[in-house]
Amino acid sequence: MPNVMIPAEVREDVETLWAFHDLQHEPRPVDVCIGLGGHDLGVADYTADLYLEGLFRQIVFTGANAPTTVDAFPEGEAFGYRDHAIARGVPADAVLVEPAATNTSENLELSRKLLAEHQVEPSSVLLVSHPYQQRRAFATCRVVWPEVDVLCVSRPLALDAYLEAIGDADRVVDMLVGETQRLTLYAELGFISHEEDVPGDVLGAFDRLVTAGYTSRLVEDRRPIDV
């Protein structure tokens, strides 16, 4: 049976990371929405919701497959998201599909190229991501597509509701920990913008969760994020 419960002894630290990664951007009308691929079909759901509210007329779904998503989306994450959005009432001609990206930088670079091929040059972009991906997706866009006015949002769910939707608490906590590490490591490498330091309470929560064993999404060298 899937585990959707966070152990009490790490609950506060998980909540700290969950709150930190939520940019609290408010969706507003933009030229284009880009739904970032992955395992979470909530990205496609929320993108469809915002389209049907009239916030944009053009969508790009972007993403190939990872080992963890190939069973759910045999044709690729972007195609799976497209099909779901169309089933929700989004017109097929409002959706472009970018099926090759395997990381966030490629998501944005290849989406930009695809839009240009369709004579679309947006000045404003709304990214829809997983909740724990917001900060890194936003910071990546600031580097690879600095000309656009960018916002990043996720389906507005509380932590426990998200765990219930995903059905795997360990996976969600591992992703929170891995994304927190990447904010500093990727900034050091120039992959993302580094506009603010990771707060001390977030660093402490990260360290305790690593010690507790939530390490499957750390990058290979396992460096702490404050090196």
VENCOR-V391792 format. One record per residue. RES is the residue in one letter. PSI is psi in whole degrees, -180 to 180 (NA if undefined). BURIAL is 1 if it has 24 or more other C-alpha atoms within 12 Angstrom, else 0. D_FIRST is the distance of its C-alpha to the first C-alpha in Angstrom with 2 decimals. Layout:
BEGIN
res psi burial d_first
RES PSI BURIAL D_FIRST
RES PSI BURIAL D_FIRST
END
This chain:
BEGIN
res psi burial d_first
M 134 0 0.00
P 145 0 3.85
N 117 0 6.47
V 16 0 9.33
M 134 1 11.55
I 129 1 14.59
P 141 0 16.09
A -35 0 19.27
E -17 0 21.51
V 0 1 20.98
R -48 0 20.52
E -40 0 24.24
D -39 1 24.47
V -42 1 21.65
E -36 1 23.45
T -47 1 26.68
L -40 1 25.56
W -46 1 23.98
A -38 1 27.32
F -41 1 29.38
H -11 1 28.05
D 108 1 28.66
L -17 1 32.25
Q 35 0 32.63
H 140 0 34.72
E 124 0 35.65
P 141 1 35.60
R 167 0 39.14
P 134 0 41.04
V 171 1 41.14
D -41 1 42.47
V 144 1 39.26
C 134 1 35.51
I 116 1 33.51
G 117 1 29.76
L 127 1 28.31
G 165 1 25.85
G -161 1 22.37
H -16 1 18.74
D 103 1 19.01
L -12 1 20.39
G -26 1 21.38
V -46 1 24.42
A -39 1 25.68
D -48 1 25.03
Y -37 1 26.98
T -44 1 29.67
A -43 1 30.17
D -48 1 30.41
L -35 1 33.06
Y -47 1 34.94
L -20 0 35.16
E -10 0 36.49
G 21 0 39.27
L -17 1 38.75
F 164 1 39.42
R -6 1 40.42
Q 132 1 39.18
I 142 1 35.67
V 125 1 34.72
F 132 1 31.20
T 136 1 31.05
G 137 1 28.82
A -130 1 28.45
N 151 1 25.23
A 165 0 23.28
P -29 0 21.17
T -6 0 18.04
T -9 1 19.46
V -33 0 21.36
D -39 0 18.80
A -35 0 18.41
F 78 1 22.17
P -31 0 24.12
E -4 0 27.42
G 155 1 26.57
E -45 1 25.11
A -41 1 28.41
F -39 1 28.78
G -42 1 25.29
Y -43 1 26.07
R -49 1 29.50
D -39 1 28.32
H -43 1 25.93
A -41 1 28.78
I -40 1 31.21
A -25 0 28.97
R -6 0 29.02
G 3 0 32.84
V 130 1 34.00
P 140 0 37.00
A -35 0 36.59
D -1 0 39.82
A -5 1 38.51
V 126 1 35.92
L 150 1 36.71
V 126 1 34.24
E 106 1 34.42
P 9 1 32.27
A -19 1 33.28
A 139 1 32.29
T 3 1 29.98
N 173 1 30.36
T -39 1 31.35
S -44 1 35.03
E -37 1 35.09
N -47 1 33.24
L -45 1 36.20
E -45 1 39.01
L -32 1 38.18
S -42 1 37.57
R -44 1 40.95
K -44 1 42.58
L -44 1 41.13
L -42 1 42.37
A -37 0 45.78
E -24 0 45.97
H 20 0 45.61
Q 36 0 48.28
V 118 0 45.91
E 88 0 46.64
P 149 1 44.70
S -13 0 45.91
S 139 1 42.71
V 138 1 39.07
L 119 1 35.82
L 134 1 32.80
V 122 1 29.36
S 178 1 26.70
H 154 1 23.29
P -41 1 23.74
Y -6 1 23.85
Q -6 1 26.27
Q -52 1 29.00
R -43 1 31.39
R -39 1 31.40
A -44 1 31.77
F -46 1 34.60
A -32 1 36.28
T -44 1 36.06
C -37 1 37.75
R -25 1 40.48
V -49 1 41.38
V -15 1 41.09
W 61 1 42.23
P -15 0 44.32
E -23 0 46.47
V 150 0 43.92
D 114 0 43.04
V 140 1 39.26
L 156 1 36.54
C 128 1 32.81
V 166 1 30.25
S 163 1 26.58
R 126 1 24.93
P 88 1 25.63
L 142 0 22.34
A 163 0 21.85
L -51 1 19.45
D -35 0 16.79
A -38 0 17.22
Y -43 1 16.89
L -41 1 13.64
E -41 0 12.30
A -39 0 14.02
I -38 1 12.81
G 16 0 9.14
D 95 0 9.53
A -41 1 11.78
D -41 1 12.88
R -43 1 14.07
V -44 1 15.98
V -42 1 17.60
D -41 1 18.55
M -41 1 20.18
L -44 1 22.00
V -46 1 23.37
G -41 1 24.42
E -35 1 26.14
T -43 1 27.96
Q -44 1 29.34
R -27 1 30.51
L -41 1 32.56
T -45 1 35.06
L -44 1 34.93
Y -32 1 35.39
A -40 1 38.11
E -34 0 39.93
L -5 0 39.91
G 10 0 41.12
F -28 1 38.15
I 162 1 37.60
S 151 1 39.93
H 82 1 40.14
E -16 0 41.42
E 149 0 40.03
D 153 0 38.81
V 126 1 35.29
P 156 0 35.75
G -38 0 35.73
D -31 0 32.88
V -42 1 30.67
L -44 1 31.89
G -43 1 31.09
A -42 1 27.54
F -51 1 27.08
D -42 1 28.56
R -36 1 26.44
L -35 1 23.16
V -46 1 24.46
T -34 0 25.37
A -6 0 21.90
G 9 0 20.62
Y 76 1 19.58
T 1 1 21.79
S -21 0 20.19
R 11 1 22.04
L 150 1 25.33
V 164 0 28.26
E -37 0 29.39
D -10 0 32.12
R 23 0 29.85
R 144 0 32.83
P 155 1 32.40
I -12 1 33.03
D 18 0 36.23
V NA 0 38.17
END
